[in-house]
């Protein structure tokens, strides 16, 4: 049986990178505000969709 597939992220939430402490002019440590990125800019899946015929295989690449 042929199969059509499509990868998608269930959550469309932003991912926060860890806050980094840095020193200001007065040598006081403060936390730098974390950046927020869309999940699709943090993870990638290739190919995102396709069709497999009976007995066919395909490698899928997950990138972080």
C-alpha positions, 0 to 999 in steps of 0.5 A, spaced: 500 500 500 502 506 498 503 511 503 503 519 503 506 522 509 507 529 512 511 532 518 508 538 522 509 541 529 504 540 534 505 546 538 506 553 534 509 556 541 516 560 541 522 557 544 526 561 549 533 560 549 536 560 556 538 567 559 545 569 560 548 573 565 552 579 564 555 584 568 553 592 567 558 598 567 558 597 575 560 590 575 553 588 577 550 581 574 544 581 571 540 577 567 539 578 559 532 577 557 532 571 553 530 571 545 524 567 543 524 563 537 519 560 533 519 552 533 520 551 526 527 556 527 529 551 532 528 544 529 527 542 521 525 536 518 527 534 511 523 532 507 517 535 510 512 530 506 512 525 501 509 519 498 512 512 499 510 506 494 510 499 497 517 496 499 520 503 498 524 507 504 526 514 505 531 517 510 528 523 514 533 528 517 531 532 523 536 538 525 536 542 531 
